[in-house]
Structures are given as structure tokens and as C-alpha cells.
Amino acid sequence: MWITNLFKKSGKAQSEQQRHISFEENLLNQTIDFIPSHFRNSQTYAHIVEYLSHNQLNQAVKALIQLGDQPNYFFNNDYWLELAHIATKLNMTEEYKLCQQKLESNKINNIVLYKGIVIEKVSEDTFKHYISDSLTNEHNEERRVRDGLKELMTENGFFMRGNGKEGIIYYIVNKRVCEIKYQQIHPGGPTTIYTYSYEYWALPIRQRLNEQEKETLSKALNEWLKHEQITPDFE
């Protein structure tokens, strides 16, 4: 009986420990889900994913703080609040203080952003906004309807659709769709093409392009941009 109770207690203790770790890991995964795609090509982001895959939560927190602590970038308050909460749970005092400093910086700079949004200060009066895909799924469907994607999918090729200074270049091959994001900050200036945005096919299912597909896309995109007399600035 004593041995049975011992195993029960041991199993309960392990279960509670796993539940404690699971809470922090789940919150970290949620934080990562709301990071805009713009940052997912970085080495820091790759480290974050690697640390989490090995359950190295402390290292993941440090890398997430490093990701958000880039010059001229302002991550939303939810990002820092969640990291501060996790840092508290993991007894990471210095990291908690860094999160509080970033929250104070947002307050001083009058930065009020929804969860999943990051802004970059390009100049004194110019800002770029980066929005997490987790926020834009519904927006994407509305945009596809507005852009007439259903009709575009009857042909192969590149199709540029814009909304003000930014938009999408649809790359369509046999009803498969890759959505290439672009932005033109200054009229007549170069068009920023975000290379991270054509890592995946968006439709009919989200699927990573293989190396041959990426090579074919890149070559065809450069030829199309030249034909359309669009000066690209790949980022």
C-alpha cells in the first residue's frame, strides 16, 4: 500500500510539474503565433522555434525579448505583458525588468497597438505596420473577394492588386496561389517586395514551396517586374 501511494504521489507531482510547464509553453506558443510574418525569416526567430522544440523555455524567452528589442521597432503591449508573466513564472528577474522597460518605452512614445501588431519607425513621420497572420485570416478572405481572386485563378501568371500604398502580387500556377506582399512608401519610388511572403503557397492549402518552385518563382517574378517596369527593393 505504501509503495502504491508513493507511486500515486510521484505521478501526481510529475503531472503537476508537467501542467506547470505546459501553461508556460502554451503561453509562449500563443505569443509566437501572433508574431507578424515579417520577422519569421530572421535567425532569432529560428532560434526561438529551436528552443521551444527542445523545451528550453528560458532560452526561448530571451530570444523573444531579443526579437522585440530591435531599434526603431515597437512591439505591442500584449507581447511584453505575456513575456513578463512567463519570466515571472520562470524566475527570470532580469528578463522581467527588460519587459517592464519596454512597456514603459511604449507608454512614453504613446504606442498603443492591438495584439499581433508591430510598427517600425522609418522616419519622423513615416511608420510601417506589420500584422500577424493570426489577425488577418478574415481580412485575407475579404481582400481575396475584393481583388477578384476567383476570376484570376482561371489563368496562370502574376496579377498585381493594390490598396493604397500596399497590396498583393498574386502568383498563380494551375489554381495554386502564392501571395506576394508589396509596399510602395513613396510614389514613383522603388516597390518593396517582401521575400518572406512567398515562402508558402496560400491556396488551396498552405504549403511551403520547395527549392525548385522558389527558384522558378523568383526568376519569373524578376522577369515580370522588369516587363511591368517596376523597380523592386527586395526585403
Biotite code that builds the C-alpha atoms (Angstrom):
import biotite.structure as struc

atoms = struc.array([
    struc.Atom([0.000, 0.000, 0.000], chain_id="A", res_id=1, res_name="MET", atom_name="CA", element="C"),
    struc.Atom([2.780, 2.374, 0.913], chain_id="A", res_id=2, res_name="TRP", atom_name="CA", element="C"),
    struc.Atom([4.533, 1.707, -2.416], chain_id="A", res_id=3, res_name="ILE", atom_name="CA", element="C"),
    struc.Atom([1.252, 2.252, -4.295], chain_id="A", res_id=4, res_name="THR", atom_name="CA", element="C"),
    struc.Atom([0.692, 5.551, -2.519], chain_id="A", res_id=5, res_name="ASN", atom_name="CA", element="C"),
    struc.Atom([4.262, 6.568, -3.217], chain_id="A", res_id=6, res_name="LEU", atom_name="CA", element="C"),
    struc.Atom([3.788, 5.991, -6.931], chain_id="A", res_id=7, res_name="PHE", atom_name="CA", element="C"),
    struc.Atom([0.484, 7.864, -6.829], chain_id="A", res_id=8, res_name="LYS", atom_name="CA", element="C"),
    struc.Atom([2.123, 10.834, -5.128], chain_id="A", res_id=9, res_name="LYS", atom_name="CA", element="C"),
    struc.Atom([5.060, 10.689, -7.510], chain_id="A", res_id=10, res_name="SER", atom_name="CA", element="C"),
    struc.Atom([2.729, 10.536, -10.506], chain_id="A", res_id=11, res_name="GLY", atom_name="CA", element="C"),
    struc.Atom([0.691, 13.438, -9.135], chain_id="A", res_id=12, res_name="LYS", atom_name="CA", element="C"),
    struc.Atom([3.826, 15.543, -8.589], chain_id="A", res_id=13, res_name="ALA", atom_name="CA", element="C"),
    struc.Atom([5.028, 14.818, -12.125], chain_id="A", res_id=14, res_name="GLN", atom_name="CA", element="C"),
    struc.Atom([1.597, 15.639, -13.516], chain_id="A", res_id=15, res_name="SER", atom_name="CA", element="C"),
    struc.Atom([1.522, 18.976, -11.665], chain_id="A", res_id=16, res_name="GLU", atom_name="CA", element="C"),
    struc.Atom([5.024, 19.785, -12.904], chain_id="A", res_id=17, res_name="GLN", atom_name="CA", element="C"),
    struc.Atom([4.044, 18.950, -16.486], chain_id="A", res_id=18, res_name="GLN", atom_name="CA", element="C"),
    struc.Atom([0.910, 21.070, -16.140], chain_id="A", res_id=19, res_name="ARG", atom_name="CA", element="C"),
    struc.Atom([3.020, 23.983, -14.854], chain_id="A", res_id=20, res_name="HIS", atom_name="CA", element="C"),
    struc.Atom([5.434, 23.707, -17.791], chain_id="A", res_id=21, res_name="ILE", atom_name="CA", element="C"),
    struc.Atom([2.538, 23.261, -20.209], chain_id="A", res_id=22, res_name="SER", atom_name="CA", element="C"),
    struc.Atom([0.992, 26.565, -19.085], chain_id="A", res_id=23, res_name="PHE", atom_name="CA", element="C"),
    struc.Atom([4.176, 28.491, -19.813], chain_id="A", res_id=24, res_name="GLU", atom_name="CA", element="C"),
    struc.Atom([4.834, 26.650, -23.067], chain_id="A", res_id=25, res_name="GLU", atom_name="CA", element="C"),
    struc.Atom([1.281, 27.258, -24.238], chain_id="A", res_id=26, res_name="ASN", atom_name="CA", element="C"),
    struc.Atom([1.579, 30.959, -23.480], chain_id="A", res_id=27, res_name="LEU", atom_name="CA", element="C"),
    struc.Atom([4.881, 31.103, -25.344], chain_id="A", res_id=28, res_name="LEU", atom_name="CA", element="C"),
    struc.Atom([3.320, 29.364, -28.334], chain_id="A", res_id=29, res_name="ASN", atom_name="CA", element="C"),
    struc.Atom([0.457, 31.843, -28.259], chain_id="A", res_id=30, res_name="GLN", atom_name="CA", element="C"),
    struc.Atom([2.926, 34.734, -28.174], chain_id="A", res_id=31, res_name="THR", atom_name="CA", element="C"),
    struc.Atom([4.770, 33.266, -31.163], chain_id="A", res_id=32, res_name="ILE", atom_name="CA", element="C"),
    struc.Atom([1.533, 32.702, -33.110], chain_id="A", res_id=33, res_name="ASP", atom_name="CA", element="C"),
    struc.Atom([0.934, 36.456, -33.031], chain_id="A", res_id=34, res_name="PHE", atom_name="CA", element="C"),
    struc.Atom([4.376, 37.451, -34.327], chain_id="A", res_id=35, res_name="ILE", atom_name="CA", element="C"),
    struc.Atom([3.986, 39.013, -37.789], chain_id="A", res_id=36, res_name="PRO", atom_name="CA", element="C"),
    struc.Atom([5.421, 37.060, -40.742], chain_id="A", res_id=37, res_name="SER", atom_name="CA", element="C"),
    struc.Atom([7.907, 39.884, -41.393], chain_id="A", res_id=38, res_name="HIS", atom_name="CA", element="C"),
    struc.Atom([10.068, 38.597, -38.525], chain_id="A", res_id=39, res_name="PHE", atom_name="CA", element="C"),
    struc.Atom([9.901, 34.878, -39.315], chain_id="A", res_id=40, res_name="ARG", atom_name="CA", element="C"),
    struc.Atom([12.858, 34.806, -41.688], chain_id="A", res_id=41, res_name="ASN", atom_name="CA", element="C"),
    struc.Atom([15.240, 36.046, -39.006], chain_id="A", res_id=42, res_name="SER", atom_name="CA", element="C"),
    struc.Atom([17.886, 33.928, -37.302], chain_id="A", res_id=43, res_name="GLN", atom_name="CA", element="C"),
    struc.Atom([16.457, 34.976, -33.944], chain_id="A", res_id=44, res_name="THR", atom_name="CA", element="C"),
    struc.Atom([13.056, 33.544, -34.844], chain_id="A", res_id=45, res_name="TYR", atom_name="CA", element="C"),
    struc.Atom([14.700, 30.297, -35.964], chain_id="A", res_id=46, res_name="ALA", atom_name="CA", element="C"),
    struc.Atom([16.384, 30.097, -32.551], chain_id="A", res_id=47, res_name="HIS", atom_name="CA", element="C"),
    struc.Atom([13.049, 30.646, -30.804], chain_id="A", res_id=48, res_name="ILE", atom_name="CA", element="C"),
    struc.Atom([11.478, 27.727, -32.652], chain_id="A", res_id=49, res_name="VAL", atom_name="CA", element="C"),
    struc.Atom([14.520, 25.556, -31.950], chain_id="A", res_id=50, res_name="GLU", atom_name="CA", element="C"),
    struc.Atom([14.493, 26.346, -28.219], chain_id="A", res_id=51, res_name="TYR", atom_name="CA", element="C"),
    struc.Atom([10.804, 25.574, -27.915], chain_id="A", res_id=52, res_name="LEU", atom_name="CA", element="C"),
    struc.Atom([11.173, 22.276, -29.759], chain_id="A", res_id=53, res_name="SER", atom_name="CA", element="C"),
    struc.Atom([13.633, 21.238, -27.037], chain_id="A", res_id=54, res_name="HIS", atom_name="CA", element="C"),
    struc.Atom([11.531, 22.743, -24.237], chain_id="A", res_id=55, res_name="ASN", atom_name="CA", element="C"),
    struc.Atom([14.255, 25.303, -23.449], chain_id="A", res_id=56, res_name="GLN", atom_name="CA", element="C"),
    struc.Atom([11.775, 27.878, -22.242], chain_id="A", res_id=57, res_name="LEU", atom_name="CA", element="C"),
    struc.Atom([14.282, 30.234, -20.631], chain_id="A", res_id=58, res_name="ASN", atom_name="CA", element="C"),
    struc.Atom([16.274, 30.491, -23.849], chain_id="A", res_id=59, res_name="GLN", atom_name="CA", element="C"),
    struc.Atom([13.072, 30.991, -25.842], chain_id="A", res_id=60, res_name="ALA", atom_name="CA", element="C"),
    struc.Atom([12.079, 33.907, -23.596], chain_id="A", res_id=61, res_name="VAL", atom_name="CA", element="C"),
    struc.Atom([15.500, 35.525, -24.017], chain_id="A", res_id=62, res_name="LYS", atom_name="CA", element="C"),
    struc.Atom([15.309, 35.157, -27.804], chain_id="A", res_id=63, res_name="ALA", atom_name="CA", element="C"),
    struc.Atom([11.777, 36.602, -27.888], chain_id="A", res_id=64, res_name="LEU", atom_name="CA", element="C"),
    struc.Atom([12.980, 39.626, -25.930], chain_id="A", res_id=65, res_name="ILE", atom_name="CA", element="C"),
    struc.Atom([15.885, 39.990, -28.371], chain_id="A", res_id=66, res_name="GLN", atom_name="CA", element="C"),
    struc.Atom([13.437, 39.820, -31.294], chain_id="A", res_id=67, res_name="LEU", atom_name="CA", element="C"),
    struc.Atom([11.305, 42.605, -29.827], chain_id="A", res_id=68, res_name="GLY", atom_name="CA", element="C"),
    struc.Atom([14.223, 44.768, -28.774], chain_id="A", res_id=69, res_name="ASP", atom_name="CA", element="C"),
    struc.Atom([15.300, 45.888, -32.246], chain_id="A", res_id=70, res_name="GLN", atom_name="CA", element="C"),
    struc.Atom([15.996, 49.586, -32.923], chain_id="A", res_id=71, res_name="PRO", atom_name="CA", element="C"),
    struc.Atom([13.016, 51.542, -34.287], chain_id="A", res_id=72, res_name="ASN", atom_name="CA", element="C"),
    struc.Atom([10.568, 48.651, -33.789], chain_id="A", res_id=73, res_name="TYR", atom_name="CA", element="C"),
    struc.Atom([7.693, 48.822, -31.321], chain_id="A", res_id=74, res_name="PHE", atom_name="CA", element="C"),
    struc.Atom([6.029, 45.552, -30.308], chain_id="A", res_id=75, res_name="PHE", atom_name="CA", element="C"),
    struc.Atom([2.562, 45.712, -28.780], chain_id="A", res_id=76, res_name="ASN", atom_name="CA", element="C"),
    struc.Atom([1.999, 45.726, -25.019], chain_id="A", res_id=77, res_name="ASN", atom_name="CA", element="C"),
    struc.Atom([0.448, 42.225, -25.011], chain_id="A", res_id=78, res_name="ASP", atom_name="CA", element="C"),
    struc.Atom([3.731, 40.842, -26.312], chain_id="A", res_id=79, res_name="TYR", atom_name="CA", element="C"),
    struc.Atom([5.673, 42.332, -23.406], chain_id="A", res_id=80, res_name="TRP", atom_name="CA", element="C"),
    struc.Atom([2.998, 41.555, -20.804], chain_id="A", res_id=81, res_name="LEU", atom_name="CA", element="C"),
    struc.Atom([2.951, 37.887, -21.794], chain_id="A", res_id=82, res_name="GLU", atom_name="CA", element="C"),
    struc.Atom([6.742, 37.647, -21.741], chain_id="A", res_id=83, res_name="LEU", atom_name="CA", element="C"),
    struc.Atom([6.849, 39.429, -18.383], chain_id="A", res_id=84, res_name="ALA", atom_name="CA", element="C"),
    struc.Atom([4.327, 36.948, -16.989], chain_id="A", res_id=85, res_name="HIS", atom_name="CA", element="C"),
    struc.Atom([6.329, 33.976, -18.258], chain_id="A", res_id=86, res_name="ILE", atom_name="CA", element="C"),
    struc.Atom([9.579, 35.484, -16.970], chain_id="A", res_id=87, res_name="ALA", atom_name="CA", element="C"),
    struc.Atom([7.971, 35.772, -13.528], chain_id="A", res_id=88, res_name="THR", atom_name="CA", element="C"),
    struc.Atom([6.902, 32.124, -13.603], chain_id="A", res_id=89, res_name="LYS", atom_name="CA", element="C"),
    struc.Atom([10.419, 31.062, -14.612], chain_id="A", res_id=90, res_name="LEU", atom_name="CA", element="C"),
    struc.Atom([12.099, 33.323, -12.024], chain_id="A", res_id=91, res_name="ASN", atom_name="CA", element="C"),
    struc.Atom([13.856, 35.308, -14.758], chain_id="A", res_id=92, res_name="MET", atom_name="CA", element="C"),
    struc.Atom([14.221, 38.582, -12.874], chain_id="A", res_id=93, res_name="THR", atom_name="CA", element="C"),
    struc.Atom([16.379, 40.460, -15.390], chain_id="A", res_id=94, res_name="GLU", atom_name="CA", element="C"),
    struc.Atom([14.157, 39.464, -18.302], chain_id="A", res_id=95, res_name="GLU", atom_name="CA", element="C"),
    struc.Atom([11.091, 40.601, -16.368], chain_id="A", res_id=96, res_name="TYR", atom_name="CA", element="C"),
    struc.Atom([12.724, 44.001, -15.831], chain_id="A", res_id=97, res_name="LYS", atom_name="CA", element="C"),
    struc.Atom([13.513, 44.286, -19.559], chain_id="A", res_id=98, res_name="LEU", atom_name="CA", element="C"),
    struc.Atom([9.869, 43.612, -20.402], chain_id="A", res_id=99, res_name="CYS", atom_name="CA", element="C"),
    struc.Atom([8.774, 46.310, -17.968], chain_id="A", res_id=100, res_name="GLN", atom_name="CA", element="C"),
    struc.Atom([11.234, 48.737, -19.573], chain_id="A", res_id=101, res_name="GLN", atom_name="CA", element="C"),
    struc.Atom([9.722, 48.054, -22.998], chain_id="A", res_id=102, res_name="LYS", atom_name="CA", element="C"),
    struc.Atom([6.229, 48.641, -21.633], chain_id="A", res_id=103, res_name="LEU", atom_name="CA", element="C"),
    struc.Atom([7.394, 51.938, -20.180], chain_id="A", res_id=104, res_name="GLU", atom_name="CA", element="C"),
    struc.Atom([9.001, 52.855, -23.508], chain_id="A", res_id=105, res_name="SER", atom_name="CA", element="C"),
    struc.Atom([5.695, 52.212, -25.306], chain_id="A", res_id=106, res_name="ASN", atom_name="CA", element="C"),
    struc.Atom([3.948, 54.445, -22.786], chain_id="A", res_id=107, res_name="LYS", atom_name="CA", element="C"),
    struc.Atom([6.471, 57.261, -23.212], chain_id="A", res_id=108, res_name="ILE", atom_name="CA", element="C"),
    struc.Atom([6.225, 57.042, -27.007], chain_id="A", res_id=109, res_name="ASN", atom_name="CA", element="C"),
    struc.Atom([2.429, 56.854, -26.842], chain_id="A", res_id=110, res_name="ASN", atom_name="CA", element="C"),
    struc.Atom([2.430, 53.456, -28.574], chain_id="A", res_id=111, res_name="ILE", atom_name="CA", element="C"),
    struc.Atom([-0.983, 51.778, -28.354], chain_id="A", res_id=112, res_name="VAL", atom_name="CA", element="C"),
    struc.Atom([-1.252, 48.669, -30.530], chain_id="A", res_id=113, res_name="LEU", atom_name="CA", element="C"),
    struc.Atom([-3.551, 45.675, -30.727], chain_id="A", res_id=114, res_name="TYR", atom_name="CA", element="C"),
    struc.Atom([-2.081, 42.257, -30.063], chain_id="A", res_id=115, res_name="LYS", atom_name="CA", element="C"),
    struc.Atom([-0.322, 40.907, -33.138], chain_id="A", res_id=116, res_name="GLY", atom_name="CA", element="C"),
    struc.Atom([0.716, 44.313, -34.498], chain_id="A", res_id=117, res_name="ILE", atom_name="CA", element="C"),
    struc.Atom([4.240, 45.746, -34.663], chain_id="A", res_id=118, res_name="VAL", atom_name="CA", element="C"),
    struc.Atom([5.266, 49.108, -36.064], chain_id="A", res_id=119, res_name="ILE", atom_name="CA", element="C"),
    struc.Atom([8.592, 50.246, -37.449], chain_id="A", res_id=120, res_name="GLU", atom_name="CA", element="C"),
    struc.Atom([9.594, 53.893, -37.311], chain_id="A", res_id=121, res_name="LYS", atom_name="CA", element="C"),
    struc.Atom([11.117, 54.596, -40.732], chain_id="A", res_id=122, res_name="VAL", atom_name="CA", element="C"),
    struc.Atom([11.427, 58.365, -40.228], chain_id="A", res_id=123, res_name="SER", atom_name="CA", element="C"),
    struc.Atom([9.932, 61.051, -38.017], chain_id="A", res_id=124, res_name="GLU", atom_name="CA", element="C"),
    struc.Atom([6.636, 60.940, -39.905], chain_id="A", res_id=125, res_name="ASP", atom_name="CA", element="C"),
    struc.Atom([6.714, 57.524, -41.598], chain_id="A", res_id=126, res_name="THR", atom_name="CA", element="C"),
    struc.Atom([5.772, 54.213, -39.993], chain_id="A", res_id=127, res_name="PHE", atom_name="CA", element="C"),
    struc.Atom([5.398, 50.673, -41.309], chain_id="A", res_id=128, res_name="LYS", atom_name="CA", element="C"),
    struc.Atom([2.805, 48.371, -39.785], chain_id="A", res_id=129, res_name="HIS", atom_name="CA", element="C"),
    struc.Atom([3.277, 44.610, -39.577], chain_id="A", res_id=130, res_name="TYR", atom_name="CA", element="C"),
    struc.Atom([0.231, 42.488, -38.768], chain_id="A", res_id=131, res_name="ILE", atom_name="CA", element="C"),
    struc.Atom([0.180, 38.866, -37.633], chain_id="A", res_id=132, res_name="SER", atom_name="CA", element="C"),
    struc.Atom([-1.440, 36.315, -39.931], chain_id="A", res_id=133, res_name="ASP", atom_name="CA", element="C"),
    struc.Atom([-3.499, 35.261, -36.899], chain_id="A", res_id=134, res_name="SER", atom_name="CA", element="C"),
    struc.Atom([-5.291, 38.600, -37.160], chain_id="A", res_id=135, res_name="LEU", atom_name="CA", element="C"),
    struc.Atom([-5.569, 38.693, -40.914], chain_id="A", res_id=136, res_name="THR", atom_name="CA", element="C"),
    struc.Atom([-7.284, 35.408, -41.832], chain_id="A", res_id=137, res_name="ASN", atom_name="CA", element="C"),
    struc.Atom([-10.689, 37.070, -42.026], chain_id="A", res_id=138, res_name="GLU", atom_name="CA", element="C"),
    struc.Atom([-9.119, 40.122, -43.651], chain_id="A", res_id=139, res_name="HIS", atom_name="CA", element="C"),
    struc.Atom([-7.454, 37.858, -46.243], chain_id="A", res_id=140, res_name="ASN", atom_name="CA", element="C"),
    struc.Atom([-10.781, 36.369, -47.303], chain_id="A", res_id=141, res_name="GLU", atom_name="CA", element="C"),
    struc.Atom([-12.319, 39.825, -47.685], chain_id="A", res_id=142, res_name="GLU", atom_name="CA", element="C"),
    struc.Atom([-9.295, 41.004, -49.656], chain_id="A", res_id=143, res_name="ARG", atom_name="CA", element="C"),
    struc.Atom([-9.391, 37.994, -51.995], chain_id="A", res_id=144, res_name="ARG", atom_name="CA", element="C"),
    struc.Atom([-13.042, 38.639, -52.789], chain_id="A", res_id=145, res_name="VAL", atom_name="CA", element="C"),
    struc.Atom([-12.341, 42.345, -53.363], chain_id="A", res_id=146, res_name="ARG", atom_name="CA", element="C"),
    struc.Atom([-9.392, 41.527, -55.632], chain_id="A", res_id=147, res_name="ASP", atom_name="CA", element="C"),
    struc.Atom([-11.458, 39.090, -57.692], chain_id="A", res_id=148, res_name="GLY", atom_name="CA", element="C"),
    struc.Atom([-9.102, 36.193, -56.996], chain_id="A", res_id=149, res_name="LEU", atom_name="CA", element="C"),
    struc.Atom([-11.681, 33.594, -58.020], chain_id="A", res_id=150, res_name="LYS", atom_name="CA", element="C"),
    struc.Atom([-11.713, 35.026, -61.553], chain_id="A", res_id=151, res_name="GLU", atom_name="CA", element="C"),
    struc.Atom([-7.915, 35.423, -61.619], chain_id="A", res_id=152, res_name="LEU", atom_name="CA", element="C"),
    struc.Atom([-7.420, 31.733, -60.834], chain_id="A", res_id=153, res_name="MET", atom_name="CA", element="C"),
    struc.Atom([-8.659, 30.783, -64.308], chain_id="A", res_id=154, res_name="THR", atom_name="CA", element="C"),
    struc.Atom([-5.262, 31.915, -65.665], chain_id="A", res_id=155, res_name="GLU", atom_name="CA", element="C"),
    struc.Atom([-1.615, 31.405, -64.762], chain_id="A", res_id=156, res_name="ASN", atom_name="CA", element="C"),
    struc.Atom([0.792, 34.274, -64.123], chain_id="A", res_id=157, res_name="GLY", atom_name="CA", element="C"),
    struc.Atom([1.288, 37.353, -61.936], chain_id="A", res_id=158, res_name="PHE", atom_name="CA", element="C"),
    struc.Atom([-1.558, 39.716, -61.055], chain_id="A", res_id=159, res_name="PHE", atom_name="CA", element="C"),
    struc.Atom([-0.978, 42.885, -59.040], chain_id="A", res_id=160, res_name="MET", atom_name="CA", element="C"),
    struc.Atom([-3.747, 44.209, -56.827], chain_id="A", res_id=161, res_name="ARG", atom_name="CA", element="C"),
    struc.Atom([-3.260, 47.181, -54.523], chain_id="A", res_id=162, res_name="GLY", atom_name="CA", element="C"),
    struc.Atom([-4.971, 49.095, -51.780], chain_id="A", res_id=163, res_name="ASN", atom_name="CA", element="C"),
    struc.Atom([-3.254, 52.458, -51.409], chain_id="A", res_id=164, res_name="GLY", atom_name="CA", element="C"),
    struc.Atom([0.475, 52.074, -50.817], chain_id="A", res_id=165, res_name="LYS", atom_name="CA", element="C"),
    struc.Atom([0.449, 48.303, -50.391], chain_id="A", res_id=166, res_name="GLU", atom_name="CA", element="C"),
    struc.Atom([-1.083, 45.189, -51.804], chain_id="A", res_id=167, res_name="GLY", atom_name="CA", element="C"),
    struc.Atom([-0.577, 41.694, -53.169], chain_id="A", res_id=168, res_name="ILE", atom_name="CA", element="C"),
    struc.Atom([1.003, 40.266, -56.289], chain_id="A", res_id=169, res_name="ILE", atom_name="CA", element="C"),
    struc.Atom([-0.849, 37.010, -56.904], chain_id="A", res_id=170, res_name="TYR", atom_name="CA", element="C"),
    struc.Atom([1.303, 34.285, -58.458], chain_id="A", res_id=171, res_name="TYR", atom_name="CA", element="C"),
    struc.Atom([-0.981, 31.606, -59.892], chain_id="A", res_id=172, res_name="ILE", atom_name="CA", element="C"),
    struc.Atom([0.070, 28.231, -61.276], chain_id="A", res_id=173, res_name="VAL", atom_name="CA", element="C"),
    struc.Atom([-2.664, 25.723, -62.094], chain_id="A", res_id=174, res_name="ASN", atom_name="CA", element="C"),
    struc.Atom([-5.013, 27.186, -59.454], chain_id="A", res_id=175, res_name="LYS", atom_name="CA", element="C"),
    struc.Atom([-2.300, 27.211, -56.790], chain_id="A", res_id=176, res_name="ARG", atom_name="CA", element="C"),
    struc.Atom([-1.839, 30.688, -55.356], chain_id="A", res_id=177, res_name="VAL", atom_name="CA", element="C"),
    struc.Atom([1.159, 32.368, -53.773], chain_id="A", res_id=178, res_name="CYS", atom_name="CA", element="C"),
    struc.Atom([0.508, 35.835, -52.311], chain_id="A", res_id=179, res_name="GLU", atom_name="CA", element="C"),
    struc.Atom([3.496, 38.153, -52.580], chain_id="A", res_id=180, res_name="ILE", atom_name="CA", element="C"),
    struc.Atom([3.222, 41.209, -50.357], chain_id="A", res_id=181, res_name="LYS", atom_name="CA", element="C"),
    struc.Atom([4.493, 44.560, -51.580], chain_id="A", res_id=182, res_name="TYR", atom_name="CA", element="C"),
    struc.Atom([4.591, 48.143, -50.363], chain_id="A", res_id=183, res_name="GLN", atom_name="CA", element="C"),
    struc.Atom([5.413, 51.441, -52.053], chain_id="A", res_id=184, res_name="GLN", atom_name="CA", element="C"),
    struc.Atom([6.173, 54.078, -49.452], chain_id="A", res_id=185, res_name="ILE", atom_name="CA", element="C"),
    struc.Atom([6.960, 56.942, -51.845], chain_id="A", res_id=186, res_name="HIS", atom_name="CA", element="C"),
    struc.Atom([5.091, 57.465, -55.148], chain_id="A", res_id=187, res_name="PRO", atom_name="CA", element="C"),
    struc.Atom([7.438, 56.821, -58.060], chain_id="A", res_id=188, res_name="GLY", atom_name="CA", element="C"),
    struc.Atom([9.977, 55.202, -55.758], chain_id="A", res_id=189, res_name="GLY", atom_name="CA", element="C"),
    struc.Atom([11.013, 51.546, -55.602], chain_id="A", res_id=190, res_name="PRO", atom_name="CA", element="C"),
    struc.Atom([8.458, 48.915, -54.663], chain_id="A", res_id=191, res_name="THR", atom_name="CA", element="C"),
    struc.Atom([9.370, 46.870, -51.594], chain_id="A", res_id=192, res_name="THR", atom_name="CA", element="C"),
    struc.Atom([8.827, 43.159, -52.236], chain_id="A", res_id=193, res_name="ILE", atom_name="CA", element="C"),
    struc.Atom([8.718, 41.090, -49.031], chain_id="A", res_id=194, res_name="TYR", atom_name="CA", element="C"),
    struc.Atom([10.561, 37.852, -49.743], chain_id="A", res_id=195, res_name="THR", atom_name="CA", element="C"),
    struc.Atom([9.185, 36.144, -46.617], chain_id="A", res_id=196, res_name="TYR", atom_name="CA", element="C"),
    struc.Atom([5.710, 36.301, -48.163], chain_id="A", res_id=197, res_name="SER", atom_name="CA", element="C"),
    struc.Atom([6.496, 33.835, -50.911], chain_id="A", res_id=198, res_name="TYR", atom_name="CA", element="C"),
    struc.Atom([7.783, 31.024, -48.777], chain_id="A", res_id=199, res_name="GLU", atom_name="CA", element="C"),
    struc.Atom([4.364, 29.351, -48.932], chain_id="A", res_id=200, res_name="TYR", atom_name="CA", element="C"),
    struc.Atom([1.514, 28.605, -51.289], chain_id="A", res_id=201, res_name="TRP", atom_name="CA", element="C"),
    struc.Atom([-1.529, 30.266, -49.723], chain_id="A", res_id=202, res_name="ALA", atom_name="CA", element="C"),
    struc.Atom([-4.176, 28.278, -51.624], chain_id="A", res_id=203, res_name="LEU", atom_name="CA", element="C"),
    struc.Atom([-5.696, 25.741, -51.959], chain_id="A", res_id=204, res_name="PRO", atom_name="CA", element="C"),
    struc.Atom([-3.786, 24.782, -48.802], chain_id="A", res_id=205, res_name="ILE", atom_name="CA", element="C"),
    struc.Atom([-0.907, 26.472, -47.012], chain_id="A", res_id=206, res_name="ARG", atom_name="CA", element="C"),
    struc.Atom([2.198, 24.597, -48.127], chain_id="A", res_id=207, res_name="GLN", atom_name="CA", element="C"),
    struc.Atom([5.875, 25.528, -48.247], chain_id="A", res_id=208, res_name="ARG", atom_name="CA", element="C"),
    struc.Atom([7.355, 25.998, -51.716], chain_id="A", res_id=209, res_name="LEU", atom_name="CA", element="C"),
    struc.Atom([10.119, 23.540, -52.496], chain_id="A", res_id=210, res_name="ASN", atom_name="CA", element="C"),
    struc.Atom([13.503, 24.807, -53.696], chain_id="A", res_id=211, res_name="GLU", atom_name="CA", element="C"),
    struc.Atom([12.709, 24.316, -57.380], chain_id="A", res_id=212, res_name="GLN", atom_name="CA", element="C"),
    struc.Atom([9.382, 26.139, -57.042], chain_id="A", res_id=213, res_name="GLU", atom_name="CA", element="C"),
    struc.Atom([11.077, 29.063, -55.259], chain_id="A", res_id=214, res_name="LYS", atom_name="CA", element="C"),
    struc.Atom([13.750, 29.279, -57.924], chain_id="A", res_id=215, res_name="GLU", atom_name="CA", element="C"),
    struc.Atom([11.126, 29.237, -60.686], chain_id="A", res_id=216, res_name="THR", atom_name="CA", element="C"),
    struc.Atom([9.037, 31.861, -58.906], chain_id="A", res_id=217, res_name="LEU", atom_name="CA", element="C"),
    struc.Atom([11.997, 34.178, -58.278], chain_id="A", res_id=218, res_name="SER", atom_name="CA", element="C"),
    struc.Atom([13.122, 34.055, -61.881], chain_id="A", res_id=219, res_name="LYS", atom_name="CA", element="C"),
    struc.Atom([9.601, 34.576, -63.242], chain_id="A", res_id=220, res_name="ALA", atom_name="CA", element="C"),
    struc.Atom([8.930, 37.386, -60.754], chain_id="A", res_id=221, res_name="LEU", atom_name="CA", element="C"),
    struc.Atom([12.060, 39.304, -61.786], chain_id="A", res_id=222, res_name="ASN", atom_name="CA", element="C"),
    struc.Atom([11.120, 38.981, -65.455], chain_id="A", res_id=223, res_name="GLU", atom_name="CA", element="C"),
    struc.Atom([7.553, 40.120, -64.760], chain_id="A", res_id=224, res_name="TRP", atom_name="CA", element="C"),
    struc.Atom([8.698, 43.122, -62.686], chain_id="A", res_id=225, res_name="LEU", atom_name="CA", element="C"),
    struc.Atom([11.053, 44.140, -65.488], chain_id="A", res_id=226, res_name="LYS", atom_name="CA", element="C"),
    struc.Atom([8.261, 43.801, -68.052], chain_id="A", res_id=227, res_name="HIS", atom_name="CA", element="C"),
    struc.Atom([5.934, 45.909, -65.899], chain_id="A", res_id=228, res_name="GLU", atom_name="CA", element="C"),
    struc.Atom([8.720, 48.483, -65.375], chain_id="A", res_id=229, res_name="GLN", atom_name="CA", element="C"),
    struc.Atom([8.537, 48.084, -61.591], chain_id="A", res_id=230, res_name="ILE", atom_name="CA", element="C"),
    struc.Atom([11.756, 48.789, -59.701], chain_id="A", res_id=231, res_name="THR", atom_name="CA", element="C"),
    struc.Atom([11.912, 46.240, -56.856], chain_id="A", res_id=232, res_name="PRO", atom_name="CA", element="C"),
    struc.Atom([13.548, 46.537, -53.475], chain_id="A", res_id=233, res_name="ASP", atom_name="CA", element="C"),
    struc.Atom([13.631, 43.004, -52.095], chain_id="A", res_id=234, res_name="PHE", atom_name="CA", element="C"),
    struc.Atom([13.445, 42.783, -48.325], chain_id="A", res_id=235, res_name="GLU", atom_name="CA", element="C"),
])
